[in-house]
Every structure is written in C-alpha cells, then in structure tokens.
Amino acid sequence: MIVIPAIDLREGCVVQLVGGDFSKEAVRLENPHEVAQRWTGLGFSRLHIVDLDAATGRGSNAAIVRELLRDATIQIQVGGGVRTTDQVTELFDAGATSVVVGTRALEDRDWLDDMAHQHPFGILVAADVRERRVVTHGWARDSRRLILDVIEDLDGLPLAGLLVTAVHREGQMKGTDLPLMEAVAEASAWPVLASGGIASLADLRSLEDRRIAGAVLGMALYTGAIAPHILVEEFAQ
C-alpha cells in the first residue's frame, strides 16, 4: 500500500479542515511549494493536490497547481472542481499523472465514459461519502446514492482507481471507517485509495489488510501524529 500526502489548497495556502467544514481550519501553511518540496524530499513517491476553492465555487488556485506540476519530480494526482473536458486535458498537459474527478463524473456518466476512454487508466474517480451515501459539490450536496451502487454503475470503465473519502471522519483523527473501506475494496474492480480520519499506523495497516491500494493522508501528517519517515519506510511505494 502507498501513502500519499495531501496538499489541500485554499486561498493560496495549504490547509486541513475538520470534517470538511471551512469554518474549522486546523492547519494553514503559507507556502505550497515548500510543503510539496518537503514531502518530496522525505521520499514520498506521489502527491495528492486538491483545489478546495474550485471544488466549492469559492475561487481558484489553478496557477499554483500549474506551478506545482511544473516543478514536480514525482507523480502527482490533481483534483478539485474538475468538471470540463478542457480542464482534464489542461491538467494532463501540465504534467498530472492522474486527474481526480468527482461531482461531474458521478452526475454525468457519458462525460466520464468519454474522459476514461480518452485518458485510459488516467482518471481517478473521487467519491466523497457520508454514512455510505455519496455527497458532491465539495461535500455540500447529498446525492442520495449509496457508494456501492455508484461502484456498480462504473463497471467496465478503464479508470486509474477510486478515491473514497469518509467525510464523516475527515480531519477528526478518530480513525478511518474500516467497514466502509472494506466494503468498497471488495466491490471495486479498480485500486481503491482511502481518505478520512486516518490517525495511526494501526489504521494504515488495517487498510492494507483489507486490500486498500493507497491512503491519502492529511491531518495525521501535518500535525505530526505519524512520523513521516516511518511512513516512507513502510508505505512509500
């Protein structure tokens, strides 16, 4: 299993939110380039960059994303408000290894089908989940769809993987939702990346035991709850 540091961008800074609530910002770092260089220098082999402002319609950090991609020496997966064909193309052209699509991908199957076949095994579908139901538009809308039904609907697409975030655990450092992630891993034909609530090495090892391919880690890294060098030794690849 691979651990992937998250770089969540808000107003030009790297942040960590508690429960996806913009009024509960627990971490704010002013220089995204320094953050990316730190994780790269420690030996992580992939980064997960999300434009939170674009995802929620509050603005855009597109220029910073392009700069991070330009300077990258490791694999980068990028998402947050990616809802057009042009955006997907631009991110791949800028150097993204994979592009993360959520809201439109889950609401417009024909568009997702086009993107997946134009960029085979390059599209990573993000499903943000609260108590087994998928939420969209930056966690603001409940789609009323169950995550396992969504996975069934995606069957047959040449995807890079499925990123599942347990929104009800996000940023709270109370442990991941293991029953959710186990059910997703069993149902998915693609590699599954888990996110939300991961707080310890025990959480990561439990995810690995359930055949999760990777974990996107935020709060536990930024608060020092898990030592980065230990993660690199055990989960860098």
Secondary structure, DSSP 4 states (H G I P E B T S, - for coil): -EEEEEEEEETTEEEEEETTEEEEEEEEES-HHHHHHHHHHHT-SEEEEEEHHHHHTS---HHHHHHHHHH-SSEEEEESS--SHHHHHHHHHHT-SEEEE-HHHHH-HHHHHHHHHHSTTTEEEEEEEETTEEEETTTTEEEEEEHHHHHHHTTT---SEEEEEEGGGTTS-S---HHHHHHHHHH-SS-EEEESS--SHHHHHHHHHTT--EEEE-HHHHTTSS-HHHHHHHH--
